[in-house]
């Protein structure tokens, strides 16, 4: 917010000082008002980010008291606008345990916490956490999820090949790029086409060209994880493996 106010003052200062007309005055006011609105939007998103991370931490402490030394950070919110966040169907948090060795943190096991949202989860008061379902997974569960997703997205059924490619390679927009093995190509389908697999008693996975869809059976909500976020999660679990 402070940066936006400073920028507004700079714009006002640089505007020709001999401009007296009503139109130019309105233009200056519009520029300043726009900058203030941008600043307010950035502040609102940052506040929601802090609120989401606080609530995720509270959920973890309540439901998993065995976690006593950990870091927690959201993958979302950074660089996003308020209207983008209101359309978000999942908030993703990176969690990593650590120990203190010689007064320095030594990083340990990783988890990802999904907060699946439903309609109305953002309102004029901020985030309504009653409209969020939480799912905590480790790297093995993520691998199982990615294998099921890659199967339906590519038609490859050889589980050894799938696992090796996912562990060794990199998930990209069009498939899995293996460093030492054979690439796995995803089907090229239209944006209104869907391939579905029944993953668990709680979820179905849906593949289309843009995202991983997760259908929650209990709430009958379809959640979409964008390909970019999917790549970030996979790299978080396996980039240092």
C-alpha positions in Angstrom: 0.0 0.0 0.0 2.8 2.4 0.9 4.5 1.8 -2.5 1.2 2.6 -4.3 0.8 5.9 -2.4 4.4 6.9 -3.2 3.8 6.0 -6.9 0.7 8.1 -6.9 2.5 11.1 -5.5 5.3 10.6 -8.1 2.7 10.6 -10.9 1.1 13.8 -9.5 4.5 15.5 -9.2 5.6 14.6 -12.7 2.4 15.7 -14.3 2.9 19.2 -15.8 2.3 21.7 -13.1 0.8 24.3 -15.3 -2.1 22.1 -16.3 -5.2 23.7 -15.0 -8.0 22.3 -17.1 -10.8 20.2 -15.6 -10.1 17.3 -18.0 -6.5 17.1 -16.9 -7.4 17.3 -13.3 -9.8 14.4 -13.8 -7.1 12.4 -15.5 -4.8 13.0 -12.6 -7.5 11.9 -10.2 -8.2 8.8 -12.3 -4.5 7.8 -12.3 -4.2 8.3 -8.6 -7.4 6.5 -7.9 -6.4 3.6 -10.0 -3.1 3.3 -8.2 -4.8 3.4 -4.9 -7.2 0.7 -6.0 -4.3 -1.5 -7.1 -2.6 -1.0 -3.8 -5.8 -1.9 -1.9 -6.2 -5.1 -4.0 -2.6 -6.2 -3.4 -3.1 -5.6 0.4 -6.3 -7.6 0.4 -4.6 -10.6 -1.3 -1.6 -10.4 1.0 -4.0 -10.3 4.0 -5.9 -13.4 2.7 -2.6 -15.2 2.2 -1.6 -14.6 5.8 -5.1 -15.6 6.9 -5.0 -18.8 4.9 -1.5 -19.8 6.1 -2.6 -19.2 9.7 -5.7 -21.3 9.3 -3.8 -24.1 7.6 -1.3 -24.1 10.5 -4.1 -24.2 13.0 -5.7 -27.2 11.1 -2.3 -29.0 11.1 -1.7 -28.4 14.8 -5.2 -29.6 15.7 -5.4 -32.7 13.5 -1.7 -33.7 13.5 -0.2 -32.8 16.9 2.9 -35.0 16.0 4.1 -32.1 13.9 6.3 -30.0 16.2 8.9 -28.5 13.9 7.8 -27.5 10.4 7.5 -24.8 7.8 4.3 -24.0 6.0 3.9 -21.9 2.9 1.2 -21.5 0.3 1.8 -22.0 -3.4 -1.0 -19.7 -4.2 -1.7 -16.0 -3.9 1.7 -14.7 -5.1 1.2 -12.5 -8.2 -2.6 -13.2 -8.2 -5.4 -10.7 -8.3 -8.4 -10.7 -5.9 -10.8 -11.8 -8.7 -8.3 -14.7 -9.6 -8.4 -16.0 -6.0 -12.2 -15.9 -5.8 -12.3 -18.3 -8.7 -9.6 -20.6 -7.2 -10.9 -24.1 -6.3 -7.9 -25.3 -4.3 -5.3 -23.7 -2.0 -2.1 -25.6 -1.8 0.4 -25.5 1.0 4.0 -26.8 1.1 4.9 -28.3 4.5 8.4 -29.5 5.4 9.6 -30.8 8.8 13.0 -29.9 10.1 15.4 -30.6 13.0 17.8 -28.1 14.5 21.4 -29.2 14.1 24.2 -26.9 15.3 21.8 -24.0 15.6 20.7 -24.5 11.9 17.5 -26.1 10.5 18.1 -29.4 8.8 15.2 -30.1 6.4 13.3 -33.3 6.6 10.1 -34.9 5.2 7.7 -33.1 2.9 3.9 -32.9 2.8 1.4 -31.0 0.8 -1.9 -29.8 2.3 -4.8 -29.2 -0.1 -7.6 -26.9 0.9 -10.4 -27.7 -1.5 -12.8 -24.7 -1.7 -16.4 -24.4 -2.6 -18.6 -21.6 -3.9 -18.6 -18.5 -1.6 -15.3 -19.3 0.1 -14.3 -15.7 -0.3 -16.7 -13.0 0.7 -16.6 -9.4 1.9 -15.3 -10.5 5.3 -12.3 -12.5 3.9 -12.1 -16.3 3.7 -14.9 -18.6 5.0 -12.9 -21.6 6.2 -16.1 -23.5 6.8 -16.2 -23.9 3.0 -12.8 -25.6 2.8 -12.0 -29.3 3.0 -8.5 -30.3 4.0 -6.4 -33.2 2.6 -2.8 -33.9 3.7 -0.6 -36.0 1.5 3.0 -37.2 1.4 5.2 -38.0 -1.5 4.0 -41.6 -1.8 0.4 -40.5 -2.0 1.2 -37.9 -4.6 3.1 -40.5 -6.6 0.0 -42.7 -6.6 -2.1 -39.7 -7.6 0.2 -38.8 -10.4 0.4 -42.4 -11.7 -3.4 -42.6 -11.8 -3.6 -39.2 -13.5 -0.8 -40.1 -16.0 -2.5 -43.4 -16.8 -5.8 -41.7 -17.8 -4.0 -38.8 -19.5 -1.7 -41.0 -21.7 -3.1 -44.5 -21.9 0.2 -46.0 -20.5 -0.6 -48.8 -18.1 2.9 -50.1 -17.3 3.3 -49.1 -13.6 7.0 -49.5 -13.5 7.5 -47.3 -16.5 5.1 -44.7 -15.0 6.9 -44.7 -11.7 10.4 -44.5 -13.2 9.4 -41.7 -15.5 7.7 -39.7 -12.8 10.6 -40.1 -10.4 13.3 -39.4 -12.9 11.6 -37.0 -15.1 9.7 -33.7 -15.1 6.0 -33.1 -15.5 5.4 -30.6 -18.3 2.3 -29.4 -20.1 2.2 -32.2 -22.7 3.3 -35.1 -20.6 6.3 -36.4 -18.6 9.8 -35.7 -19.9 12.2 -38.4 -18.6 15.8 -37.6 -18.2 17.1 -41.1 -18.8 14.1 -43.1 -20.0 11.2 -42.8 -22.4 8.9 -39.8 -22.4 5.2 -40.2 -21.8 3.0 -38.1 -24.0 -0.5 -36.9 -22.9 -3.4 -37.2 -25.2 -4.1 -34.1 -27.2 -7.8 -33.5 -26.6 -10.1 -30.4 -26.9 -10.8 -28.3 -23.8 -14.3 -29.6 -23.6 -13.3 -33.2 -23.6 -12.7 -35.2 -20.3 -11.1 -38.5 -19.4 -12.2 -39.9 -16.0 -10.7 -42.5 -13.6 -12.0 -43.6 -10.2 -9.1 -43.0 -7.9 -10.4 -43.7 -4.4 -13.6 -43.8 -2.3 -13.2 -40.0 -1.9 -12.1 -38.9 -5.4 -12.3 -39.3 -9.1 -9.6 -37.8 -11.4 -10.4 -36.0 -14.6 -8.0 -35.1 -17.4 -8.4 -32.5 -20.0 -5.8 -30.4 -21.8 -5.5 -27.7 -19.1 -5.7 -29.2 -15.7 -6.0 -32.1 -13.3 -9.6 -32.3 -12.2 -10.4 -33.8 -8.8 -14.1 -34.7 -8.3 -14.9 -34.9 -4.6 -17.6 -37.5 -4.2 -18.9 -36.4 -0.9 -19.6 -32.8 -1.8 -20.0 -33.4 -5.6 -17.5 -30.5 -6.3 -15.1 -30.6 -9.2 -11.8 -29.1 -8.3 -9.2 -28.0 -10.9 -5.5 -27.9 -10.3 -3.8 -26.0 -13.0 -1.0 -27.6 -14.9 1.5 -25.0 -13.5 0.5 -25.8 -9.9 0.7 -29.5 -10.6 4.3 -29.1 -11.9 5.2 -27.0 -8.8 3.9 -29.7 -6.4 5.7 -32.5 -8.3 9.0 -30.5 -8.2 8.6 -29.8 -4.5 8.4 -33.5 -3.7 10.9 -34.9 -6.2 13.3 -32.2 -7.5 15.9 -33.1 -4.8 15.3 -36.8 -4.9 
